[in-house]
Amino acid sequence: MIACLAEGNSIRSTVRRTGVAKNTVTKLLVETGAACSKYQDEVFRNLNCKRIQFDEIWSFVYATAKNVKPEHSADGGYAGDVWTWTAIDADSKLVPCWMVGGRDEAAARDFIEDLAGRLANRVQLPTDGYKAYLTVIEKALQNDIDYAMLLDIYGQTVKGQKRYSPAECVRCETHSVPRRPDPEHVSTNYVERANPTIRMSMRGFTRLTNAFSKKVDNHAAALALHCCYYNFVRVHKTLKTTPAIAAGVTTKRWQIAYVVALLEGPESNCRAPKNSPSQK
């Protein structure tokens, strides 16, 4: 069941493939997601990353914001639009942190402060032109950052293609704010490439379908499971190894059984599962 969910199957398709009840699959997803989130929160500390990129991905739970009824606005299962904040190490391709929330200055501050608490040294951090970054990045990382903002300037959208195809990017402008980052590495290409990986690996992120998540908890659990599978289990095509190995977090590729082992008990959430590679 965990392998099916980690490879992008929906809950209902997992039910059909395994013959297990839908409530059982959903319960397993939530429990596994919580265990994966707790474990990665513990081990992703003092990371020796040098170049970090991050971005936000739009999705929705139950319905888009405009379609959520007023009587459902206070219900935890009806969230409307949600944004997934993700960071990626440009060298090891590790995803050290992520967050599900809104897209405002408060969310940006929470995410960047969480990222700052995981880094062991100065990093270069390019971002897109979202203005909330200007007010929170310097406060969170202070002198441990070489920050640059990359602005994409778009032309006119081709008539009839606005919904499916973005306008042509006619040029990019780089603004160092206020440090001096290496201009050769001022890019958000890696995190932008990670976005379709997320959308293809979790059914709830598929756009223009009815595959969206119905509860925020399920949405967040699927994201935690994906990140654990991506970081520790799946071999990165470019690296020829897993991001966790490339980042020095572990020394051996995980199997799905190691993810299952995170469910064995409260103590196993805070250390490597039995028979798994030791943590450095």
Residue pairs with C-beta under 8 A, 6 or more apart in sequence:
1 14
1 18
1 20
1 25
1 28
2 28
2 32
2 225
2 256
2 259
2 260
3 256
4 13
4 14
4 17
4 18
5 11
5 14
5 25
5 29
5 32
5 222
5 225
6 201
6 225
6 226
6 229
6 233
6 256
6 259
7 201
8 200
8 201
8 202
8 203
9 17
9 203
10 203
10 204
10 211
11 22
11 25
11 26
11 29
11 203
11 218
12 22
13 203
14 20
14 25
15 21
15 22
15 25
18 25
26 218
29 218
29 221
29 222
29 225
30 217
30 218
30 221
31 263
32 221
32 225
32 259
32 260
32 262
32 263
33 220
33 221
33 222
33 223
33 224
33 225
34 221
34 224
35 262
35 263
35 268
35 269
36 224
36 225
36 227
36 228
36 259
36 262
37 220
37 221
37 224
38 269
38 270
39 228
39 262
39 269
39 270
40 224
40 227
40 228
40 231
42 269
42 270
42 271
43 249
43 272
43 279
44 94
44 96
44 97
44 118
44 249
45 117
45 118
46 118
46 119
46 120
47 89
47 94
47 96
47 118
47 119
47 120
47 247
47 249
48 120
48 121
48 247
48 248
49 89
49 91
49 92
49 94
49 96
49 119
49 121
49 123
49 247
50 90
50 91
50 121
50 123
50 124
51 89
51 90
51 91
51 123
51 124
51 125
51 185
52 87
52 88
52 89
52 90
52 96
52 115
52 119
52 123
52 124
52 125
53 87
53 88
53 90
53 125
53 126
53 127
53 187
53 188
53 189
53 190
53 191
54 85
54 86
54 87
54 88
54 111
54 115
54 125
54 127
54 191
55 85
55 86
55 127
55 128
55 188
55 191
55 192
55 194
55 195
56 83
56 84
56 85
56 86
56 103
56 130
57 83
57 84
57 86
57 195
57 198
57 199
57 205
58 81
58 82
58 83
58 103
59 81
59 82
59 83
59 84
59 204
59 205
59 207
59 212
59 213
59 219
60 79
60 80
60 81
60 82
60 212
61 77
61 78
61 79
61 80
61 82
61 212
61 213
61 214
61 215
61 216
61 219
62 68
62 72
62 77
62 78
62 79
62 80
62 212
62 213
62 214
62 215
63 78
63 80
64 80
64 81
65 80
65 81
67 80
68 78
68 79
68 80
69 78
72 78
73 80
76 215
76 216
76 217
77 214
77 215
77 216
79 216
79 219
82 100
82 101
82 102
82 216
82 219
83 100
83 101
83 102
83 103
83 107
84 98
84 99
84 100
84 198
84 205
84 223
85 98
85 99
85 100
85 101
85 107
85 108
85 111
86 95
86 97
86 98
86 191
86 194
86 195
86 198
87 95
87 96
87 97
87 98
87 111
87 115
87 191
88 94
88 95
88 190
88 191
88 194
89 95
89 96
89 243
89 247
90 185
90 190
91 246
92 239
92 243
92 246
92 247
92 248
93 190
93 194
93 236
93 238
93 239
93 243
93 246
94 231
94 243
94 244
94 246
94 247
94 249
95 194
95 227
95 230
95 231
95 243
96 115
96 118
96 247
97 111
97 114
97 115
97 118
98 223
98 224
98 227
99 107
99 110
99 111
99 114
100 216
100 219
100 220
100 223
101 107
101 110
101 111
104 132
105 132
105 135
105 136
108 130
108 132
108 133
108 136
109 136
109 139
109 140
112 133
112 136
112 137
112 140
112 141
113 140
115 140
116 140
116 141
116 144
119 141
119 144
121 144
122 143
122 144
122 145
122 146
123 141
123 144
123 145
123 146
124 145
124 146
124 147
124 148
124 181
124 182
124 185
125 137
125 141
125 145
125 146
125 147
125 148
125 181
126 147
126 148
126 149
126 150
126 181
126 185
126 186
126 187
126 188
127 133
127 137
127 147
127 148
127 149
127 150
127 188
128 149
128 150
128 151
128 152
128 188
129 149
129 150
129 151
129 152
133 149
134 149
134 177
137 145
137 147
138 145
138 147
138 177
141 147
145 179
146 176
146 179
146 180
146 181
146 182
147 176
147 177
147 178
147 179
147 181
148 174
148 175
148 176
148 177
148 179
148 181
148 186
149 174
149 175
149 177
150 172
150 173
150 174
150 175
150 186
150 187
150 188
151 172
151 173
151 174
151 175
152 169
152 172
153 169
153 170
153 171
153 172
153 173
154 166
154 167
154 168
154 169
154 170
155 167
155 168
155 169
155 170
156 167
157 165
157 166
157 167
158 165
158 167
174 183
174 186
197 230
198 205
198 223
198 226
199 205
199 206
199 207
201 226
201 229
201 230
202 222
202 223
202 226
203 211
204 211
204 212
204 213
204 218
204 219
204 222
206 212
213 219
213 222
225 259
228 259
228 262
229 259
230 243
231 242
231 243
231 244
231 249
232 242
232 244
232 250
232 253
232 254
232 258
232 259
233 242
233 253
233 254
233 255
233 256
233 258
233 259
234 242
235 241
235 242
235 253
236 242
236 243
236 246
239 246
241 253
242 250
242 253
242 254
244 250
244 254
245 251
245 252
245 253
248 280
249 279
249 280
250 272
250 276
250 277
250 278
250 279
250 280
251 277
251 278
251 280
252 276
252 277
254 276
254 277
257 273
257 275
258 272
258 273
258 275
258 276
259 273
260 273
261 268
261 273
261 274
261 275
261 276
262 268
262 269
262 273
264 273
264 274
268 274
271 279
272 278
272 279
